[in-house]
Amino acid sequence: MADRERRELMSRAAQREALWGYLFLLPTAAGFVIFILGPMLGALGISLLRWDLLTPPRFAGFANYVHLLHDARLHLMVGNTILFVIGDVLLNMLLGLGLALLLRRKLGGVISYLARLAFFFPVIVSVSSAAAIWIFFLQKDLGVINYYLHLIGLPKIPWLSSSKWSLRSVVLFDVWKNVGFYAMVFLAGLHNIPPQFREAAIVDGANEAQLLRHVTLPLLTPSVFFAVVIALINGFQVFAQSQILTRGGPGDASRTMVMYIYEQGFRYFEMGYASSVAVLLFIVIAALTFLQFRGSRRWVFYE
């Protein structure tokens, strides 16, 4: 009898504990449903409609998705976005790793703190404020960058008004703004590498290049994997940088998929087609993220 009562008491305690757990999860679950799952399902439903926000929506089936295949402007936006992501991710990863390796070196306490603050400060500055400053930097005739290029005998570059340079200018700005974040991610990963691995390699006669290749980089792959996933997702969602710096121009030279979604939905009021482009973008991001997680089994090493 005592054993039965003890089991009942333990069962009630477990139920109360589970109930409190669900109650603590409820705000997060509600936020996910309201702000993430709900809008996703809403966008999917709207993508099957023809709706200009002024007249009642009409069911269009998959007509918007068929239009995706023949929209030459959208194909250009997809290409621009892919080029931006490639340049942005590569530069952020390489420069972020270089900065992390530099900041890992033993510096004075104040110097180390100021260096980390200087590199991370652009991350916390709003895109609009930073872009306003960079517009001045990148002006062809009065810009600071072209002034110094002229001093060393190089021609002035039309950073924001040339179809050749506008997208590169957006990449340059985004790397300047976000490289500090990835540097901190890599620096945290470097600090989590047990020192005995480096010490054992040094005892075996490894030099700095061999330490970096055979010890540091393999043990840093979890941080690299995290950084690449975040950089890819952020890259495909780029909007404010290009919108403020170049307005997507000249022409469509620096216009991205998110800018095209905004344009179709809120300039031309083609909400159904804008939603179908948003669904396409979600599928691309989800597929690439899935492939990264599947591929990470081959190159990400955990202790």
C-alpha positions as a Markdown table, in Angstrom:
| # | Residue | x | y | z |
|---|---|---|---|---|
| 1 | Met | 0.0 | 0.0 | 0.0 |
| 2 | Ala | 2.8 | 2.4 | 0.9 |
| 3 | Asp | 4.5 | 1.6 | -2.4 |
| 4 | Arg | 1.3 | 2.4 | -4.3 |
| 5 | Glu | 0.8 | 5.7 | -2.5 |
| 6 | Arg | 4.5 | 6.6 | -3.1 |
| 7 | Arg | 4.1 | 5.9 | -6.9 |
| 8 | Glu | 0.9 | 8.0 | -7.0 |
| 9 | Leu | 2.7 | 10.9 | -5.2 |
| 10 | Met | 5.6 | 10.7 | -7.6 |
| 11 | Ser | 3.2 | 10.6 | -10.6 |
| 12 | Arg | 1.4 | 13.7 | -9.4 |
| 13 | Ala | 4.7 | 15.5 | -8.8 |
| 14 | Ala | 5.8 | 14.5 | -12.4 |
| 15 | Gln | 2.5 | 15.8 | -13.8 |
| 16 | Arg | 2.9 | 19.1 | -11.9 |
| 17 | Glu | 6.5 | 19.5 | -13.1 |
| 18 | Ala | 5.4 | 18.8 | -16.7 |
| 19 | Leu | 2.5 | 21.3 | -16.4 |
| 20 | Trp | 4.9 | 24.0 | -15.2 |
| 21 | Gly | 7.3 | 23.1 | -18.0 |
| 22 | Tyr | 4.5 | 23.6 | -20.6 |
| 23 | Leu | 3.4 | 26.9 | -19.0 |
| 24 | Phe | 7.0 | 28.2 | -19.2 |
| 25 | Leu | 7.1 | 27.1 | -22.9 |
| 26 | Leu | 3.7 | 28.7 | -23.7 |
| 27 | Pro | 5.0 | 32.3 | -24.3 |
| 28 | Thr | 7.7 | 31.1 | -26.7 |
| 29 | Ala | 5.3 | 28.7 | -28.5 |
| 30 | Ala | 2.7 | 31.4 | -28.8 |
| 31 | Gly | 5.2 | 33.9 | -30.2 |
| 32 | Phe | 6.3 | 31.3 | -32.7 |
| 33 | Val | 2.8 | 30.6 | -33.9 |
| 34 | Ile | 1.8 | 34.3 | -34.0 |
| 35 | Phe | 4.9 | 35.9 | -35.5 |
| 36 | Ile | 6.5 | 33.0 | -37.5 |
| 37 | Leu | 4.2 | 30.1 | -38.4 |
| 38 | Gly | 1.1 | 32.3 | -38.9 |
| 39 | Pro | 2.8 | 34.8 | -41.3 |
| 40 | Met | 4.4 | 31.9 | -43.2 |
| 41 | Leu | 1.1 | 30.1 | -43.7 |
| 42 | Gly | -0.5 | 33.5 | -44.6 |
| 43 | Ala | 2.1 | 34.2 | -47.2 |
| 44 | Leu | 1.6 | 30.7 | -48.7 |
| 45 | Gly | -2.2 | 31.3 | -48.9 |
| 46 | Ile | -1.8 | 34.8 | -50.4 |
| 47 | Ser | 0.6 | 33.4 | -53.0 |
| 48 | Leu | -2.4 | 31.5 | -54.5 |
| 49 | Leu | -4.4 | 34.7 | -55.0 |
| 50 | Arg | -4.6 | 37.7 | -57.2 |
| 51 | Trp | -4.9 | 40.6 | -54.7 |
| 52 | Asp | -4.1 | 44.3 | -55.1 |
| 53 | Leu | -5.2 | 45.3 | -51.5 |
| 54 | Leu | -8.0 | 47.5 | -53.0 |
| 55 | Thr | -10.3 | 44.9 | -54.4 |
| 56 | Pro | -11.4 | 41.5 | -53.0 |
| 57 | Pro | -8.8 | 38.7 | -53.7 |
| 58 | Arg | -9.4 | 36.2 | -56.4 |
| 59 | Phe | -8.1 | 32.6 | -56.4 |
| 60 | Ala | -5.4 | 32.2 | -59.0 |
| 61 | Gly | -4.1 | 28.7 | -58.2 |
| 62 | Phe | -0.5 | 28.3 | -59.2 |
| 63 | Ala | -0.5 | 31.2 | -61.8 |
| 64 | Asn | 1.9 | 33.3 | -59.7 |
| 65 | Tyr | 4.4 | 30.4 | -59.5 |
| 66 | Val | 4.1 | 29.9 | -63.3 |
| 67 | His | 4.9 | 33.6 | -63.7 |
| 68 | Leu | 8.1 | 33.1 | -61.6 |
| 69 | Leu | 9.5 | 30.9 | -64.3 |
| 70 | His | 9.1 | 33.6 | -67.0 |
| 71 | Asp | 10.0 | 36.7 | -65.1 |
| 72 | Ala | 13.3 | 38.0 | -66.5 |
| 73 | Arg | 13.6 | 40.7 | -63.8 |
| 74 | Leu | 13.2 | 38.1 | -61.0 |
| 75 | His | 15.9 | 36.0 | -62.6 |
| 76 | Leu | 18.2 | 39.0 | -62.5 |
| 77 | Met | 17.3 | 39.6 | -58.8 |
| 78 | Val | 18.1 | 36.0 | -58.0 |
| 79 | Gly | 21.5 | 36.3 | -59.7 |
| 80 | Asn | 22.2 | 39.6 | -57.8 |
| 81 | Thr | 21.3 | 38.0 | -54.5 |
| 82 | Ile | 23.5 | 34.9 | -55.2 |
| 83 | Leu | 26.5 | 37.1 | -56.2 |
| 84 | Phe | 26.0 | 39.2 | -53.0 |
| 85 | Val | 25.8 | 36.1 | -50.8 |
| 86 | Ile | 28.9 | 34.6 | -52.3 |
| 87 | Gly | 31.0 | 37.7 | -51.9 |
| 88 | Asp | 29.5 | 38.6 | -48.5 |
| 89 | Val | 30.0 | 35.1 | -47.0 |
| 90 | Leu | 33.5 | 34.6 | -48.3 |
| 91 | Leu | 34.7 | 38.0 | -47.1 |
| 92 | Asn | 33.0 | 37.8 | -43.8 |
| 93 | Met | 34.4 | 34.4 | -43.1 |
| 94 | Leu | 38.0 | 35.1 | -44.2 |
| 95 | Leu | 38.2 | 38.6 | -42.6 |
| 96 | Gly | 36.4 | 37.5 | -39.5 |
| 97 | Leu | 38.8 | 34.6 | -39.0 |
| 98 | Gly | 41.8 | 36.8 | -39.6 |
| 99 | Leu | 40.5 | 39.4 | -37.0 |
| 100 | Ala | 39.8 | 36.6 | -34.5 |
| 101 | Leu | 43.3 | 35.2 | -34.9 |
| 102 | Leu | 44.7 | 38.7 | -34.5 |
| 103 | Leu | 42.6 | 39.5 | -31.4 |
| 104 | Arg | 43.6 | 36.1 | -29.8 |
| 105 | Arg | 47.2 | 37.3 | -29.5 |
| 106 | Lys | 48.1 | 38.4 | -26.0 |
| 107 | Leu | 47.6 | 42.2 | -26.0 |
| 108 | Gly | 47.3 | 44.6 | -23.1 |
| 109 | Gly | 44.0 | 44.4 | -21.3 |
| 110 | Val | 42.9 | 47.9 | -22.3 |
| 111 | Ile | 44.2 | 47.5 | -25.9 |
| 112 | Ser | 42.5 | 44.2 | -26.3 |
| 113 | Tyr | 39.2 | 45.6 | -25.0 |
| 114 | Leu | 39.4 | 48.7 | -27.2 |
| 115 | Ala | 40.3 | 46.5 | -30.3 |
| 116 | Arg | 37.3 | 44.3 | -29.7 |
| 117 | Leu | 35.0 | 47.3 | -29.1 |
| 118 | Ala | 36.2 | 48.9 | -32.3 |
| 119 | Phe | 35.6 | 45.9 | -34.5 |
| 120 | Phe | 32.2 | 45.1 | -32.9 |
| 121 | Phe | 30.9 | 48.6 | -32.8 |
| 122 | Pro | 29.6 | 48.7 | -36.4 |
| 123 | Val | 27.4 | 45.6 | -35.6 |
| 124 | Ile | 25.3 | 47.6 | -33.1 |
| 125 | Val | 25.0 | 50.7 | -35.3 |
| 126 | Ser | 21.7 | 50.8 | -37.2 |
| 127 | Val | 22.0 | 50.1 | -40.9 |
| 128 | Ser | 20.4 | 53.4 | -41.9 |
| 129 | Ser | 22.9 | 55.5 | -39.8 |
| 130 | Ala | 25.9 | 53.5 | -41.1 |
| 131 | Ala | 24.7 | 53.6 | -44.7 |
| 132 | Ala | 24.2 | 57.4 | -44.5 |
| 133 | Ile | 27.9 | 57.7 | -43.6 |
| 134 | Trp | 29.0 | 55.3 | -46.3 |
| 135 | Ile | 27.1 | 57.2 | -48.9 |
| 136 | Phe | 29.4 | 60.1 | -48.2 |
| 137 | Phe | 32.5 | 57.8 | -48.2 |
| 138 | Leu | 31.5 | 56.3 | -51.6 |
| 139 | Gln | 30.6 | 59.5 | -53.5 |
| 140 | Lys | 32.5 | 59.7 | -56.8 |
| 141 | Asp | 33.6 | 63.3 | -56.6 |
| 142 | Leu | 33.6 | 64.2 | -52.9 |
| 143 | Gly | 33.9 | 60.8 | -51.3 |
| 144 | Val | 36.7 | 60.0 | -48.9 |
| 145 | Ile | 37.6 | 56.7 | -50.5 |
| 146 | Asn | 38.0 | 58.3 | -54.0 |
| 147 | Tyr | 40.0 | 61.2 | -52.5 |
| 148 | Tyr | 42.7 | 58.8 | -51.2 |
| 149 | Leu | 42.6 | 56.8 | -54.4 |
| 150 | His | 43.2 | 60.0 | -56.3 |
| 151 | Leu | 46.2 | 60.8 | -54.0 |
| 152 | Ile | 47.9 | 57.6 | -55.0 |
| 153 | Gly | 47.2 | 58.1 | -58.7 |
| 154 | Leu | 44.3 | 55.8 | -59.1 |
| 155 | Pro | 41.1 | 56.8 | -61.0 |
| 156 | Lys | 38.0 | 57.6 | -59.1 |
| 157 | Ile | 35.5 | 54.8 | -59.0 |
| 158 | Pro | 31.7 | 55.4 | -59.4 |
| 159 | Trp | 30.9 | 53.2 | -56.4 |
| 160 | Leu | 27.1 | 53.9 | -56.3 |
| 161 | Ser | 26.3 | 54.9 | -59.8 |
| 162 | Ser | 28.0 | 52.2 | -61.9 |
| 163 | Ser | 26.3 | 48.8 | -62.6 |
| 164 | Lys | 29.8 | 47.3 | -62.3 |
| 165 | Trp | 30.5 | 48.6 | -58.8 |
| 166 | Ser | 27.1 | 49.1 | -57.1 |
| 167 | Leu | 26.6 | 45.6 | -55.9 |
| 168 | Arg | 30.3 | 45.4 | -54.9 |
| 169 | Ser | 29.8 | 48.6 | -52.8 |
| 170 | Val | 26.8 | 47.0 | -51.0 |
| 171 | Val | 29.0 | 43.9 | -50.3 |
| 172 | Leu | 31.8 | 46.1 | -49.0 |
| 173 | Phe | 29.5 | 48.0 | -46.7 |
| 174 | Asp | 27.8 | 44.8 | -45.3 |
| 175 | Val | 31.2 | 43.2 | -44.6 |
| 176 | Trp | 32.4 | 46.3 | -42.8 |
| 177 | Lys | 29.2 | 46.3 | -40.7 |
| 178 | Asn | 29.0 | 42.6 | -39.8 |
| 179 | Val | 32.6 | 41.3 | -39.9 |
| 180 | Gly | 33.0 | 42.2 | -36.2 |
| 181 | Phe | 30.1 | 39.8 | -35.3 |
| 182 | Tyr | 31.8 | 36.8 | -37.1 |
| 183 | Ala | 35.1 | 37.8 | -35.6 |
| 184 | Met | 33.6 | 37.5 | -32.1 |
| 185 | Val | 32.1 | 34.1 | -33.0 |
| 186 | Phe | 35.4 | 32.8 | -34.2 |
| 187 | Leu | 37.2 | 34.3 | -31.2 |
| 188 | Ala | 34.8 | 32.5 | -28.8 |
| 189 | Gly | 35.5 | 29.3 | -30.7 |
| 190 | Leu | 39.3 | 29.8 | -30.5 |
| 191 | His | 39.0 | 30.3 | -26.7 |
| 192 | Asn | 37.1 | 27.0 | -26.4 |
| 193 | Ile | 39.9 | 25.0 | -28.0 |
| 194 | Pro | 41.7 | 23.1 | -25.2 |
| 195 | Pro | 45.3 | 24.3 | -25.1 |
| 196 | Gln | 46.7 | 20.8 | -24.8 |
| 197 | Phe | 46.1 | 20.2 | -28.5 |
| 198 | Arg | 48.4 | 23.1 | -29.5 |
| 199 | Glu | 50.9 | 22.2 | -26.8 |
| 200 | Ala | 51.1 | 18.6 | -28.1 |
| 201 | Ala | 51.5 | 19.8 | -31.7 |
| 202 | Ile | 54.3 | 22.2 | -30.7 |
| 203 | Val | 56.1 | 19.4 | -28.9 |
| 204 | Asp | 55.9 | 17.4 | -32.1 |
| 205 | Gly | 57.6 | 20.3 | -34.0 |
| 206 | Ala | 54.6 | 21.9 | -35.7 |
| 207 | Asn | 55.0 | 25.5 | -36.9 |
| 208 | Glu | 52.3 | 28.2 | -36.8 |
| 209 | Ala | 51.0 | 27.4 | -40.3 |
| 210 | Gln | 50.8 | 23.7 | -39.4 |
| 211 | Leu | 49.1 | 24.5 | -36.1 |
| 212 | Leu | 46.5 | 26.6 | -38.0 |
| 213 | Arg | 45.8 | 24.0 | -40.6 |
| 214 | His | 45.9 | 20.8 | -38.6 |
| 215 | Val | 44.8 | 21.9 | -35.1 |
| 216 | Thr | 43.0 | 25.3 | -35.0 |
| 217 | Leu | 40.9 | 25.1 | -38.1 |
| 218 | Pro | 39.6 | 21.5 | -37.6 |
| 219 | Leu | 38.6 | 22.3 | -34.0 |
| 220 | Leu | 37.1 | 25.6 | -35.0 |
| 221 | Thr | 34.7 | 24.0 | -37.6 |
| 222 | Pro | 31.7 | 24.1 | -35.2 |
| 223 | Ser | 32.0 | 27.9 | -35.0 |
| 224 | Val | 32.7 | 28.1 | -38.8 |
| 225 | Phe | 29.5 | 26.1 | -39.4 |
| 226 | Phe | 27.4 | 28.3 | -37.2 |
| 227 | Ala | 28.8 | 31.5 | -38.8 |
| 228 | Val | 28.3 | 30.2 | -42.4 |
| 229 | Val | 24.7 | 29.3 | -41.7 |
| 230 | Ile | 23.9 | 32.6 | -40.2 |
| 231 | Ala | 25.8 | 34.5 | -42.9 |
| 232 | Leu | 23.9 | 32.7 | -45.7 |
| 233 | Ile | 20.5 | 33.3 | -44.1 |
| 234 | Asn | 21.3 | 37.0 | -43.6 |
| 235 | Gly | 22.8 | 37.3 | -47.0 |
| 236 | Phe | 19.7 | 36.1 | -48.8 |
| 237 | Gln | 17.5 | 38.5 | -46.8 |
| 238 | Val | 19.6 | 41.6 | -47.5 |
| 239 | Phe | 17.4 | 44.6 | -48.0 |
| 240 | Ala | 18.2 | 47.8 | -46.1 |
| 241 | Gln | 21.8 | 47.9 | -47.3 |
| 242 | Ser | 21.0 | 48.0 | -50.9 |
| 243 | Gln | 17.8 | 50.0 | -50.5 |
| 244 | Ile | 19.6 | 52.9 | -48.7 |
| 245 | Leu | 22.9 | 52.9 | -50.6 |
| 246 | Thr | 21.9 | 52.4 | -54.2 |
| 247 | Arg | 18.0 | 52.1 | -54.3 |
| 248 | Gly | 18.7 | 48.9 | -56.2 |
| 249 | Gly | 20.3 | 50.8 | -59.1 |
| 250 | Pro | 21.5 | 51.8 | -61.4 |
| 251 | Gly | 18.6 | 50.0 | -63.1 |
| 252 | Asp | 18.4 | 46.7 | -61.4 |
| 253 | Ala | 22.1 | 46.2 | -61.0 |
| 254 | Ser | 22.0 | 45.9 | -57.2 |
| 255 | Arg | 18.4 | 45.0 | -56.6 |
| 256 | Thr | 17.9 | 41.9 | -54.5 |
| 257 | Met | 15.1 | 39.4 | -54.0 |
| 258 | Val | 13.7 | 41.0 | -50.9 |
| 259 | Met | 13.7 | 44.4 | -52.6 |
| 260 | Tyr | 11.8 | 42.9 | -55.4 |
| 261 | Ile | 9.3 | 41.4 | -53.0 |
| 262 | Tyr | 8.8 | 44.8 | -51.4 |
| 263 | Glu | 8.5 | 46.5 | -54.8 |
| 264 | Gln | 5.9 | 44.0 | -56.1 |
| 265 | Gly | 3.9 | 44.1 | -52.9 |
| 266 | Phe | 3.9 | 47.7 | -51.8 |
| 267 | Arg | 4.6 | 49.6 | -55.0 |
| 268 | Tyr | 2.7 | 47.7 | -57.6 |
| 269 | Phe | 0.3 | 46.1 | -55.1 |
| 270 | Glu | 0.7 | 42.6 | -56.5 |
| 271 | Met | 0.5 | 40.9 | -53.1 |
| 272 | Gly | -0.1 | 37.4 | -54.5 |
| 273 | Tyr | 3.0 | 37.6 | -56.8 |
| 274 | Ala | 5.1 | 39.2 | -54.0 |
| 275 | Ser | 4.1 | 36.3 | -51.7 |
| 276 | Ser | 5.0 | 33.7 | -54.3 |
| 277 | Val | 8.5 | 35.3 | -54.5 |
| 278 | Ala | 8.7 | 35.2 | -50.7 |
| 279 | Val | 7.8 | 31.5 | -50.7 |
| 280 | Leu | 10.5 | 30.9 | -53.3 |
| 281 | Leu | 13.0 | 32.7 | -51.2 |
| 282 | Phe | 12.0 | 30.7 | -48.1 |
| 283 | Ile | 12.4 | 27.4 | -50.0 |
| 284 | Val | 15.9 | 28.5 | -51.2 |
| 285 | Ile | 17.0 | 29.4 | -47.7 |
| 286 | Ala | 15.5 | 26.3 | -46.2 |
| 287 | Ala | 17.1 | 24.0 | -48.8 |
| 288 | Leu | 20.5 | 25.5 | -48.4 |
| 289 | Thr | 20.3 | 25.3 | -44.6 |
| 290 | Phe | 19.2 | 21.7 | -44.8 |
| 291 | Leu | 22.1 | 20.9 | -47.2 |
| 292 | Gln | 24.6 | 22.6 | -44.9 |
| 293 | Phe | 23.4 | 20.5 | -41.9 |
| 294 | Arg | 23.6 | 17.3 | -43.9 |
| 295 | Gly | 27.0 | 18.2 | -45.3 |
| 296 | Ser | 28.3 | 19.3 | -41.9 |
| 297 | Arg | 28.7 | 15.6 | -40.9 |
| 298 | Arg | 31.6 | 15.4 | -43.2 |
| 299 | Trp | 33.6 | 18.4 | -42.2 |
| 300 | Val | 32.5 | 19.6 | -38.7 |
| 301 | Phe | 34.5 | 18.0 | -35.9 |
| 302 | Tyr | 33.5 | 18.0 | -32.3 |
| 303 | Glu | 35.7 | 17.1 | -29.4 |
